[in-house]
Amino acid sequence: MIPSLITYKQIAADNTWISILPEVMLGLLALLLLVLELVLPKRYYGSIPRIAVWAQFAILGFTIAFSKAEHPMYFNTSFSGLLLHSFRGEVMRVFFLLSSMLVCFLGGIYLDRRNLPRVEFFHIVIIITAGLMLLVQSNNFIMFFVSLETVTVGFYVLVSYCRNSAYSLEAGLKYLILGAASSAMLLFGIVLLYGACGNPNLAWSSGDPLNFEALEYFIEANPGNILVIGGVVLVIAGVAFKIGAVPFQIWIPDVYQGAPTPVTAFLAVASKAGGFMILLNLIEGPFSALQGLLVPLLSTVAALTILFGNFAALSQRNVKRMMGLSGIAHAGYMLMGVVASFTVPWASGAVLFYLFVYLFASFGVFSVMTFMAPEEDSLQNLEDYEDLARDNPFLGTVLAVGVGSLAGIPPFAGFIAKLLIFIAAYKAGLFALLAVAVFGVVVSIYYYFGWIMAAFFNRSRQPDEESREARERPLPVVDSTHRIVMGTITAITIALGFYQGAMGFLLF
């Protein structure tokens, strides 16, 4: 049957472009940067990174104002059900814009020291950001997969962006191969769900089996269907790769080490956040009827993820690999909050709060790493940070606050974030998982404080001057702009440890 003109008009009326105006603005900004590279004289190329950052800052302000306006699309669907506009989606728009601005900030520092294409880096970062914003608003597996692959392909390029580095090229190849495998697994799971939900012989089958709402009704009516269970497990496995959960975490240390430091930060924060928002949307939506299957499955994955990440990081001397492995442990803590959200309504808000705290702490640490990076920034070891606090007290302070927050040490924000997750797990009755998480925090203190000790104390057997000459580390120059940005990140990390009222709306 050929759709009538009225049907097409109804579909077109649902395409409310104003509902995705921030994403459209990001797409136009990405194109504008390429146009500026073509039309501006070369002496003005240095202004393009600043344009990228300030334009995103303006879009961020617009997005915040836009989210507070009571426009008719709020908490509704658009584009024939492809997108769902909700409070969480609005919050994550702000999150991804903050991440993108900070990545562009670090990218400017990184690219100033290397002979690499500049504009293309910022262009791809902005495109990925728009893709992530659409991803967390997806209400249909078509939109879900297209936006996810847009993000993933962009990361394929960024991970191997330093084309003069064998480490970067190797990381890009590994990420490409393993990422393709995870995408195939995810797609196969979607196909199984599509086939089951589209079967007219089953109860509550649908003519739109990829729609999350239709799929939710179908799975609730057919929770024991083998195709449904297989499809759900494969989709969860594909998402587990994105967040770096066991057993799909093996790519993280190598990719984090080889990727340029700003890209590592982007992967560690924004990509992980996108994965967790997908997971929350799925378990609170189409997969909500499978609580009996998902709670033990995700609890086991969370426990193994916490243990693997912390124990694997204990022996690491390379700080980029350490950040990657500790990021696996953080994924385990947040996964515990996801499991708790089945029975504790505010647990998903605790995960959101954790993500924001993780953003500020991680970018504080990665900003110091960007300044401290040698020409081959994949080779950053703990020894390179010895006496950093004495050589550069500002960078030493930023590093100590960021690492302290990641470790969950009071009075930093990371302590409150972990405490909220632990309280949610306790209220949900996840006592065994909670015990594993507390044990993981204790283990993590060893390697986190090892980094702080390296920065504040010279553990070398050589005298101070000889040790400094042996390391041949030039003191990084941190100008006023960099100090303002890094100081603000550090101040927020400290302030959120004392007062969470500004972000209490995430929880209640």
Secondary structure, DSSP 8 states (H G I E B T S, - for coil): ----HHHHHHHHHT--GGGGHHHHHHHHHHHHHHHHHHHS-GGGTTHHHHHHHHHHHHHHHHHHHHHHS--TTTTSEETTTTEE--HHHHHHHHHHHHHHHHHHHHHHHHHHTS-S-SHHHHHHHHHHHHHHHHHTTB-BHHHHHHHHHHHHHHHHHHHT--TT-HHHHHHHHHHHHHHHHHHHHHHHHHHHHHHHHT-TTSTT--SSTTBHHHHHHHHHH-TT-HHHHHHHHHHHHHHHHHHT-TTS-TTHHHHHHHS-HHHHHHIIIIIHHHHHHHHHHHHHTTTGGGHHHHHHHHHHHHHHHHHHHHHHHTT--BHHHHHHHHHHHHHHHHHHHHHHTTT-TTHHHHHHHHHHHHHHHHHHHHHHHHHH--SSTT--BGGGGTTHHHH-HHHHHHHHHHHHHHHT-TTSHHHHHHHHHHHHHHHTT-HHHHHHHHHHHHHHHHHHHHHHHHHHS---SS-HHHHHHHHT-------HHHHHHHHHHHHHHHHHHH--GGGGGGT-
